[in-house]
């Protein structure tokens, strides 16, 4: 792979590019889906090819190829360089790509490689989870169970001298049952996703995820709709993580700065929350779905402390954004596959724990609402506006968790809401997710502790 990459890079530079990089990928995936006990899809696939970029005077060009021969790589390298040169006079801002170089071979070991597990065993596991949910209660009206795994080898090289080989392995299991009682219809979504091998499916949480999802959806049948208004809200780790990821995390992706597309544009080094608030994005965490050693440009990763004691201290950078903003790249450039260009992206994003016991946090909230998990939502990064619907919640009355409620949404401006975070729990949990941006999806995790926000708008039915 090294010879192929260098062939493309040398071809691009000889054609006139100032910078070039190559990503050669070999990925194997499996997806199995059952609906109501019936197989909807069962497929294994392989993705193999190279993504090549060339750069000159602020102009980028990108191409992909599955012709992994020296002649194929040379031709693609020359082509992207010619495209970059052809567009360089039309760029609004001229700049150069600068940054450190890295040389590494990062092998990721698992106990049970996906390739060693027969497709029949994977299908039997999915059926067992689907049966769990369907057999839990006669009010379960439909079930959907999805298993997926992905194994990737990635070779990264650029004209700065970077030469990196990495591996990744991520499995996931999802249970999404629907329950119905009269006209009352409820649906939930539970998933488990990590970084590791098939061994995660042997663990208790994975083995019982269908039952856990069914139990929650049956409980929702006896919940009530909440009345909209202003509440003191305690967020569970999942909803907390979704808010931090969607409403704040996307706003600190540094490609928003040249585009003037973030509510945080003039806030670097300034207060964006109370002193008890710290927010991190950390791809170095062991065994997490969003973790990796080197990003898709070959930059070594590190923990990014985005907010420290209420101050915005860091952004998520690619080589381009770091060069344009005269800052250091920090390993946050990712792409869905070799067929896409890398962009500044989140990894494992979370609010740092505080010092409140969860029980004390609820007890101290004399009247309010505990919001849990997540159904859907939207954000406007440029304005900082967001709305998220929680999966469910519980009224808090006299400092005690009470009636279960549903159809609850949390809305506001992220800077105004962060300013109202007044109590942060000492617990911590991350939840698996998949983040979308510019048509690309990458694996992530979000979470943190329980946290309380004073007097925020909550919508109900």
N, C-alpha and C positions, 0 to 999 in steps of 0.2 A: 504493500500500500504506500510505503514511503516513496518509492520510485515513481509511482503513478502521480502522487501529489506534487512532487518536485517537478515532474514533467509539465504539469498544467501551470504551476507557478512560474517557472522559467519562461514558458511560452507567452504568458500574459505580460511579464516584465519586458521581454524582448520586443513585444508588440507596442509597448509604450506605457503600460500601466505603472503607477507609482507603488501600488500595494496589491497583493492578491492573496486569497486564502482558499483552502479546499477542505471539504468535509466528505469523507468516504464512510458510508454507513452500511451495515449488514444487520437487519432486524428481523426477528421471527415473532409472530403474534398468534394467539389463539383466542377466539371469542365463541362462547357457548351461551345461548339464550333459550330459556323455556318460558312459555306463557301457558298458565293453567295446566301444567304437566306435559304440554306438547312442545316438541322442539320447534323453535322458530328459525334459529340459525346455529350452525356448528361449522366453524371454518378455521383453518390454519393457513397462514400466509407468510410470505417472505418478501422483504423490501430491500433491494440492494442497488446502490448507485452512488453518485457523487454530486455535490453542490459546489459550484465554483463561482467566486466573486472576483471582480477587478475594480480598482478605484484609481481615479486621478482628479486632482483639483476639486474635490467635493462631489464628484460624479461617481455613482455606483452602477455596475451592471452585474447581473446574476443569471446563471444558467445551470441546468441540471442535465446529467447524462447517466445512462445505464451502460454506456460503452466503456468498460473499465479496462481499456487497453492503452498503451502509450500513445498510439496515434489518435484514439478517441479523446483522451485527456488533453493532448496537445492542441487538437482542433478546437475543443471547447474553451481552453485557456485563451487561445488567440481570438476567438469570437467574442468572449466577454470583454476583453481588453478593447477591441475595436468598438463595441457598443458604448463602453465608458468614455472613450475618447470622443465619440460622435456626439455625446450629450454634455460634455464638460462646459461648453460655452453657455448652456442654458441654466446652470445651477445658480441659485440666489446667493449662496455663501461658499467661498472657497476656503478649504482647510486641508490639513494633511492628517493621515492616520499615524499615531504614535502609540507606543506602549511597550511593556516588557515582553520577553519571549520565555517560553516554558518548554522543557523536555521531560517527558514522563511516560511511564507505562503503568496504568492503573487497572489491575485485574480484580474483579468482584466475585468473591466466592460465596456460594450458597450450599445448603445441605441437600436440597432436592432440586436439581435443575429441571426446568419445565420439559426439556427434551427427553428426560428419562421417565416421565409419567405418561402412560398410555392415554390416548384421547378417551377411551372407554372409562378409565378411572375418573377423569375430569368430568365426564358427562354424568356418571353415577353420583358424584358429589353434588353437582348442580341439581339433579333430580331429588336428592335427599333434602336439600335446603328448600326446594319448591314444595315438596310434600309436607315438610314441617309447617310452612305457612298455611297451606290449603287445609291441612287436617287439624289445625289449632282450634277452630270454631266454625260452626255451620254458617255464621254470618260473613265469613270470608268469601267474597263473591268472585274474586279473580286474583291471580298471582303472576308475578313476573320476576324471574331470577336470572341474573347475568354473571357469568364468570369471564374474566379476561386475564391474559398474561402477556408480557412483552420482554424479550431478551434482545439487547442491542450491543453491537460492537461499533465503536466510532473512532475513526482516525482523523485528527485535526492537524493542519499545517498551514503556515503563512509565511510571507516574505520577510517578516521580522525575525524569523528563526524558530518559531514555535513548532514543536513536533511532539504530539501527544496521542496516546492510545488509551481509550477508556472502555468500560463495560457497564451495563446497567441491567437490572432485573426487577420487574415490578408486577406483582399479581394483585387482583382485586375480585371481590365477591359482593354482589348487590342483591338485596331482597326488597321488592316493592309490592306488597299486597294491598288489595282494596277490600274494604268491608262495607256491607250495606244492611240497613235495618229500616224497613219502610222506605221513606223518601230520603232518609239520612244516608249519605254516601261519603266515606272517608278513605284517604289513601296516604300511605307513608313510604319513606325511602330510607333504608339503612344500608350502609356499605362499610367494608373493611378493605383498606388498601395500604400497603407498606412497600418498602424496598427489601427484597429478599427472594427466596425461592418458594417452591410449592409447599414447603414445610409450614408456612403460615396457615394453610388450610387445615392442618391437623390441630390447631389451637382451639381452645374452648369457644372463644368469641366467634370465630369463623364457623365452627361446627354447629352453633346454635343461633346463627343470625336470622334464620327464617322464623324461629319461634319468637325472638325478640321483636322483630318487625310486626308479626301478627299480634302479639300482646299489646303493642302500642296502638295499632290501628283499631283494635277492639275497644281499648280504653277511650279512644277518640269518639266513639259512638255515643258515649254518655257525657261528653263535654258540652259546653254551652258557648255561644258566641259572646264575645266581649263587647262592651259599650265603648265606642271611641271616645278619646279625651286625652288629657295630659296626665301622665303617670310617672311615678318613680319606678324605673325599670331595672331589674336584675337580669342580665344576659347570661345564658349558660355558655360554656366554652365554644360550642359549635357556632352559635349565632354571633358571639363576640368575634370569632375568627372570620366569619363571612363579612361582617361589617369592616373589620380592619383590612381584609384582603381587597374587597370590592371598592369600598368608598375611600380608603386611604392608600392601600398598596399600589393600585393602578396610578394614583396621582403622583407617586414618587418614582415611577419608571421614567428614566431621564430623557427618553425620546420625546416626552411631552414638553420639555423646556424649549428646544428650538421651534417647536410647533405652537408655542404659547397656548397649550391645551390642558393646563392644570391649575387648580385653585391654589396650589402651593408654590407657584412660580416665583414669587418674591419673598418666600418664607424661610429659605435656607439660613440657619443660624438664629432663627427667631422662635418665639414661643408659639406652639401649635396645640398645647394641651397643658393640663396641670402638672405640677412637679412630681406627682406620684405615677405619672404615665411614661412608660418606655415601650417602644415597638421595635421588633426585630424581624429580619428575614435571614434565615440560616440554612444554607444548603449543605452544611457540614454535619448536621445531626445524623447519628447512626440509625440506620434502618427505616428512615422516613421516605415516603413516596416522592417527595420533592427534592431529595438529596442527590448530589453528584459532586465529583472531585474537581472536574474542570468543565467550564462552560463550553458552548458550541462554537466559540472562537479560540478555544484552547487556553483561556485565562484561568488560573487557579482560583478556586472559590475561597470565600471566607465568610464569617458571620458579619452581616450588615446591621449595625445598630442604627436604625432609621430615626428614631426619636429617643433621646436620652433626657430623662427628667423633664419632659415637656418640650424640649428644644429639637427642632428638625436638624439632624446632624449628617445624614447621608442619603444618597439616592441609589437607584439600581442602574448600573452602567453597562453599556457595550463599549467596544473600542472606539466607535464613532462618537458617542456622547461624551465619553471621557476626554477624547481629543478636542472636541468642540468647546467643552466647558472647562478645559485645562485642569482636569481632575484625574485621579487614578482609576483605571478599570478595576472592577471588583468581582468579576466572574458571574454576572447576571444576564449574559446574552444567551438566549435559548431559541431553538426552533423545533417544530413538530417533527420534521424529518429533513433529509438532505434535499427534498424538493421545495423547501421553504427557506427564506432568508432569516438569519437570527435577529432577534429583537430583545431589548431589555425586558426581562420577565421576573416574576416572583418565584420562590421555591417553597420553603416552609415559612409561612408568615404568621406572626402571632404578637399579642400583647404580653409583655413580661409579667410574671406573677407579682402580687403584692403581699400584704401581711395579714389580710383578713381571713379568718376561718369562714367557710361557706355558710355554716349554720348561723354564725354571728352576723354575717352580712344580711341574711334573710330576716333574722330577728330584729335587726336594727332598722329594717324597712317596715315601718308600722303599717303602711298602706301602699300597695303598689302591685306590680305584676312581674312574675318570673317568666321570661320568654325563652323558648328552647328550640334548637335545631332550625331548619330552614327549608322553605318550599321554593320560593322564587323571589326575584327582585330586579331592580335596575339602578344604575348609577350614571351621573353626568360628571365626568372627571373635571372638565373645565370649570364647572360651577360648584362642584362639591356636593351636589344634591344626591340623595339616595332614598330608596324605599325597599324594605325587605319584609316578606311575610314569613313569620315563624311557623314552624310545623305545628306547634302547640304551646301552651303556657299554663300558668297557675296563678290565680289571684293570691295576693299576699294581704292578709288581714290580721291586724294585731301581732305582726311579726311572725305569722305562721303561714305555711303553704296551704292553700285551700282549694277551691273548685278548679278543675281542669277546664281550660278554655281553648277555643280554636278560632281560625279566621282572624288572626291578629297580625298587624303590620307595624313596623317601626320606621319612621321617616324623619328626615331633617337634613341639615347641612353638616357635613362631617366636622368642620372646625368648631361649629357651635355645639355639636353633640360631644366631641372630645373634651371640650372645656367643662362639661357637666359631669365627667367621670369623677366621682368622689370617693369610691371604695373599690379596691381590687383584691380578689381572693388569692389565697396562697396555693390553690390547686392548679393543675395544668393538664391539658389534653389537646391533641391534634387530631383532626379529622381529614380523611382522604378526599381529594377533589380533582377536578380537571378544569384548568383555566383557559378561557378563550380570549384571543386578541388577534385582530387583523386576519381572521379566518384560520388561525392556527390554534391547536389545543395542546397543552403540555400538562404533565402530572404535577400536582401541587398538594400541599397540606396546609390547613388553616386551623387556628384555635387560640388557646390561651387559658386563662382562668375565668371563673365567674367574675363579673364586674357590674357595678351599679352606676346608672346614669340618672341624675335628678331631673325631673320635670321635662319629659320629652313627649312629643305627639305620638300617640298610639292609635291606629285605625282599627275599627271593628266593622261588623256587618250592620 
